[in-house]
């Protein structure tokens, strides 16, 4: 871990990352790609030392409320968060200034902050996004070794549902020759159906590989799936978008299941939902008490 002072915390679209790097060890992680210019060891977490001061200044200076997003590049509940509590403190600021929150994680540490998630959702809007890739628990621990298993994430989704917090699932990536199977897909979709998620984001069955994350991914294939790297090389070469041979069949199942259970599967619609602040939330709440 090391600290760095930064010039700003919110992006043009009101996204933020309190940390850079990650310790969850997911074998496919796109954030390892060199295009993101993380100029330190990926597991040596960069902590933005002045992030909370910048966030409070930014929220206090905004004339119009909006959704604040976090978790796109670095999971806000990496191991350091347990002690540093930067994510919790940022949620407290979002709650204080009555902004909305769209937060993405794979960690059960998010339940530590359930009180703040509930409060934000009552005052504005809170949407929790969870990534689900691997229904088989033993395989999940290989692909995403240092984070909550898929079953544990499903249980988180259930808890959020019970507390009235809407959820979105990222169904990505499904790795060719590893978890791009009908059984895997149906297992994950059953979890989503039981948890009554608002929507599922899916860009197709496969993954993306580019300089930085490709090398790490292939190292892990050698470690856990001997011979599979050669199979990838032969079929895909150095392609950026890696599409499974099972894509068409599995996507048909995906869309059919989503339609049947009223789960939104249109990515653009889901992203609009994540970015839309409910301007009428306070007026709606007032009507409930009059």
N, C-alpha and C positions, 0 to 999 in steps of 0.2 A: 504494500500500500504506500502511496505517496500523495501529497497534496499539491494542488495547483490553483492559483487564482485565475479566474476567467473574466472576460469583459462583459459577457451576457449569459443569460440562462434560458430565455424563451426564444424559440425559432420564430420565423415569420408566420408559421401556422400554429403557434402557441404550444409547441412540443418542447419537452425538456428532458435532459438526462443528467442526473446528479452525479453519476459515476461514468467512467470509461474503462472498458475491459469487463471481464466476467470470470467467475469461478465455478460455473455450473457444468462446464466440460462437455456440452452437447457437441457431438462429433461433426455436425453439419453446419455449425454456426457461421452465418454470413457476415456477422460483425467482425470476424477475423480478417476479412478482405482488406487488402492493402489500400484500396481506394479511400478508405475511411481515415487513413493516416494516423493510426494509433501507434505512435513512435515509442512504445515501451512494451515490455512483455505483457501479453494479454491478461495473464493472471495477476500481474502487479497493478492492482486497481488504482486508477487515478481518481481521487476525491476532489471535487470542485469546492475548495475551501470557503468561498464566499457565495456559494449558490443560494443559500437561504436568504441572505441579505438582498441579493439581486432579485430573487423571486418576490419578496415582500414589496420591494420598490416597484417592480413591474406590475404586480396585482393592484397595488394602491394607486398607480397612475393610470390604469385603464378606465376609460369612460364607459365602455360597454362590456358586460359580462360575456364570458365565452367558456368553452370547454378547454381544459388544460390536459394535454396528453403526456404520458410518460411510459417508458418501457420499450420503445421501438428499437433502440440500439443496445441498451444495457438493461438487464432485468433490475427493477428498482429494489428487489428483495434478494440481492446477492448476500453471501454469508456475512460480510462486514456490516450490513444494515442492522443485524441483530444488536450490535453494540453502538454503532454510530447514530442510528435512528434519524438519518437525514430524510429518508422518505416519509417517515411518520411526521416529522416537523414540517415538511413541505405540504403534506395533506392537511395539517392543522392550519396552515396559512390559507390554503385553498378554501377550507371550511370557513375560516374567519372572514374572508372577503366575499364569500358566497359565490364562488365560481363553480363550474362543473368539472368533472374529472373522468377521463378515459384512461385507465391504467392497465398495463399488460404485464403478466408475470407467469412463471411456471412454479412458483414457490408457495408452500403452505404458510410461510411467514406473513402473508397478507392478512391472515385471520387475526393476527395481533392487532391490526388497525381497523377491525370491523366496526368499532364504535365511530370512527371518523368516516368510514365509507357510508354508514347509515346516515350520519348527520349531513354529509354532503348531498346525498341522494334526497333527503327530506327538504333541504333548502334549495337545491338546484337539480342536479342530475349526476349520477355516478354509474359508469359502466365498467365492469371488470372483464378483461379479456384473458383467456387462458389458452395456451397452445396444447393441443392433444395430437400426438403422432402415432403412438404405439400402444395398442390394447394389451398385448402380452407383457406382464409385469417384469419378467426376467429379461426380455429384450429391451424394455424401457430403461432398465438400469444400465444397459450397455450403451444405448444411443444417447441417453441424457443422464449421466451417472451421478451427478452431484446435486440433484434437485428432486422435488417431490415426484413420485411415480404417477402414472396416468390415473390409477385408481384414487390416489390421494387428491389429485386435481379435480376429479369428478366429485369427490366428497366436498371439496371447497365450493364447487359450483352449486351443489345441493344446499349448502349452508347459506350461500348468497341468495339463492332463490327463496329460502325460508325467511330471509330478512328483506325481501322485496327489492333486491338489487339486480338490475338486468345484467345479463352476461352475453359475451360473444366468444366463440371458439375459433382459433386459427387452426385449420386442418392442413398443416404444412410443416415440414416436407414429409412425403411418403417416399421412401428410398427404394429405387429399383433393386429387385432381387432380395430385399430385406423385409420391408413392411408394406409393400405395394400389393397387398392381397385383399380379396373380398372379405375374408374373415376379420382381418384387421379393421378394414373400413366399417363394416357392419357393427363391430364391437364399439368403436368410437362413436358412431352415429347413435347407437342405443344409449350411450352415456348422455349425449347431447339431448336426446328426446326426453329421457328421465329428468334431466336438469332443467328442461324447458328453456333452453337458451334462446335468445332473440334471433341470432343469426350465426352462420358459419362461413368464415372467409376461407376460400380455397381457390388457388390459381391453377389447378390441374394437379395430376399425380406425377410427382417427380421432385426435383430440387434444382437449385442454382449453384454453380461452382465457378469461382474465379480466383485469381492469384491471391494467395493468402489463406483462404478457407479451403481451397482445393487440396493444397499440400497437407494440411492438418487432417482433412477428411480421409485422404488416401493412407496416411500413417495409421489412422484408427482402423481402416479396413484391413490393413496388413495385420494389425494386432488382434482383431476380433473375428474377421471373416477372411481367412487366408485364401488367396487366389482371386478374390473379387475385384481387387484393384485392376488386375490385368483384363478382366472382363469389361470393366468400365472403360479402360483405355481403348480397347478394341472397338467397342460399340460407339462411344461418345467422343473420343479424342479429347480436345480441349474446348468443347462446347460450353457455353455459359448456361443455357437452359437444358437440363437433362430431363427428358420426358419418358415416363415408364411405358413399356409395351402394353400395359394394362390400363392406360389412361382412359380410353374411350368407354370401355366396359364399366370401370369404377365410377367415372363421372356420371354415367347414366343412372347408376344406383344412387349416387349422392343426390342428384337433382330430384329423383323420384321420391326418395325418403324425405327430403326437405319439403317438397310440395305436400306430401301426405300429412306431415306433422306441423305445417304452418311455420317452418323455420326459414328465415330469409337467407337466400343463397346468392343473391345478387351483390357482388362485392361493392359496387358503387353505391348501392342503397345503404349497405352497412356502414361504409365510410361516411356517408352523409349523416347517418344516425349518430355516429361517434363524434362528429364535429358540430352537431346542432345543439345549441344551448336553448333550453325551454324558456323563452322569455315570459311565457304566461304561467310559469310554475307557481309564483307567489300568489297570483290572482286566483288560481285554481285551489290553492290551499286555503285561502281566505273564505272561499265559497263553502268549503267543508265545515267551517266553524260558524257559519251564519245561518 
